[in-house]
Amino acid sequence: MFSLAVQAGKLSSKPYIPTLEENNARQGFLDHGSFLVLRENLSDHLKDPVTFLYHSGWRVSEMRALEWRDVDLAGKVIRLRPEISKNKDGRLLPIKGEIEGIIERAKEKRLLSCPYVFHENGQRIGDFRKAWKTACKAAGLGAVIVHDLRRSAVRNMVRAGIPERVAMSLSGHKTRAVFDRYNIVSESDLAKAAERLQAHLEEQPRVPLVVPIIIAPKNAVR
């Protein structure tokens, strides 16, 4: 609005408007067990797309737009095109582990008339929020949204020991602000950290590793 006013000559410059601190960021996550129960309550055509989101950390829009031309089967890597990335930056996803199984199953369902990796009878995967809510209810989960899969993927990567810089590259986070909101430390994380610290200390020798040098007083009897 203010930019248009400046362009029209009605304002000489844009006014400064301070931004408010974000204190209402969602903190929704799915632990692995809850995810598996939820997945079992989804329709078959949604199980692999949702699992892909849980393991890759991709956005739903990026998963929907994924085409076979983006999949390098020989090189075992998926190349996300910049034009379908939210931040317009391309990135790579190795075809390893669960992702490899998903791609193999997608190959078996591939249709020559459909360019998309994930589809339903040749049509690109559409909005499945209604089916998601139904599955969440059947799984006994609360207010979980699809985007929580992305948050969960980021947290799982960090917990698995993946360097944060690499995790950001895999998930497509350009700034630390959002990434840090996703990588939330829970009470159980803190408890595990305390246990690891205690275990580390208990493994340490009970005697000094360096023998202290005792300097005799100047007036000591020799």
N, C-alpha and C positions, 0 to 999 in steps of 0.2 A: 504494500500500500504506500509506504513512505518513499520507496524507490520510484514508483510511478509519479508521485507528487514532485519529486526532484526533477524527473525527466520532463514534466509538464511546466516546470518553472515556477511552481507554486511554493516550493520550499527550496532554500539554498543548500541545505544539507539534511541528511537523515538524523533524527534525534537519537540520542543514546538511551537505550532501554536495557537495563541490567537483567541478566537471566537469573531465574530462580534456581536454587539448588534442587536437584532431583532427589526427592525423599520418598517417592511413591513407586519406585521401580519394583516390578514383579520379582518374586523370588521362587517361582515354581520350578520344581525339579522332579524327575522320576528316577528312583533307584532302579537298579537292574531287575530285581525281582518284580517290582510293580510294572515295569515296562513289559516284561514277558507275559504277565497275566493280562495286561491291556491288549497286547498284540493278539492273543488267542481269541479275543472277543471281537476282532475286526473281521470284515469280509476278506476272503482270500486275495482278491485283487488289490487290497490295501496293505496287506501284511509286509510285503517286500518294500514298497515305497516308504512306509513308516519306519521300517528297520533301517533303511538307507539314511533317513534323516537322523535317526538316533545315533548312528555310527559315524556319520560324516560331519554333522553340525551344519549342513547346508540349510538354506532357507527353503520354504515350501515352493516358492515361485521358481527357484533354481532347479529343484528336483523335477517339477512339472515340465520345464522347458528342455530337460536333458534329452539330446538326440543321439542316435547311434554314431553320427559323424564325430561326436565328442569323445567317443570311447575308443581308445587305442588298445585293442585286445592283445596285439603282439608285444607292445611295450608295457602292458599291464598298468595303464594309467588313464584316468579320465581328465580331460582338459575342459574346464568350464570356460566358455566363451565370454569375453568382456561384455558383450551386448545383452547377455541374460543374467549377468551379475548385478546385484543391487548397487554396488559401489563402482561398477564399470571396470573392475579389475579382474582379469582372468586368473585362474589358479588351478593347481593340480591336486588330484586325489588318487593315491595309489590304489590299485585293485588288489587288495590283500584281505585275508581273513574273511569276515562276514560279507564285506563288500564284494569279494570275488564270487561267493556263493549266490549273492543277489543278481549279479550280472550274468552268471551262468544260467540261472532260472529265467531271467529276462530273455536271453537268447533263444531258449526253447519256445517262448511265447511270441517271438518277434514276427511281425507281419510286414511284408514288402511294401504294402500300401500305407504303412504307418511309420513315420520317422522317429517316434518317441520311444525311449527305453521303457518308460512306465506308461501303460495304457489300460483301458478297459474296452475290450472288443474293438480295438483299432482307434478308439477315441482317447485323446489326452486326458489324464487324470484331472478331474474337476474339483470343485469345492467339496470337501468331505467332512466339514465340521459337524454336520448332523450325525453322520456315522461315528465320528470320533466321540461325541457326547454320549451316544448310546453305548459304545464300548466302555467308556469310562464308568458309566453307571453300572453296567454289568460286572465290571471288575471291582466295584466297590471303592472307586477312587473319587476324590473330591473335585474341586474346580481346577482341573488340569486342561491346559490349552495346547494346541499342536506346537506352538512356538517353544513350549517348555522342552521339547526334544532337543532343540538347538542349545538351550542353556545346559541341559543335562550332558550333551556331547562335550561341551567345553569343559565342564567340571570333571567329567570322566577322563579327558585327555590329561589334564593337569594332575589328577590323582594317580594316573598311570605312570607319571614321571616324565611325560613329554614336555620338553622345554616350552615355556610360554610363547616364545617367538615362533616356534614351529606350529604350535596349536593355533595361534592367530592366523598363520598362513593357511592352514588346513580349513579353518572355519570361515575365513574371509573377513576377519576383523582388522580394520585399518588403524584404529585408535585403541588405546588402553582403557578409555573411559567405560565403554560398553563391555569390553572383555572382562574387566575387573568386576563389573556388576554381575556377570554370569558366573565368574569363578568365586562364588561366595563360600566362605569358610563356615561350616556348620559346627554345632557343639560336639558332634561325634568326631569331626576332623581334629578339633582341639584336644579332645580326650586321647585320640590315637597319637597325636604329636607328643603329648605328655608321657604316654606309655613308651613311645620310641625313645624319648630322651632318657627316661628312667632305665630302660633296658641297656641303652648305650653306656650310661654311667656305671651300671652294675658289671659290665664287661671290662671295665678299665682296671688296670693293676692297682692293688691296694698299697703299694710302696712307691716312693718317688722314682721316676725314671732318670732323674738327674741327681747325682749325689751332691748334696750341698757342701760347699767349701767353707770350713770353719776357720776363721782367722784367730789365731791365739792372741790374747792381750799382750801389749808391749812389755808389761812387767811380769809376764809369766815365767816361771822357772824352767830353764831348758835342761 
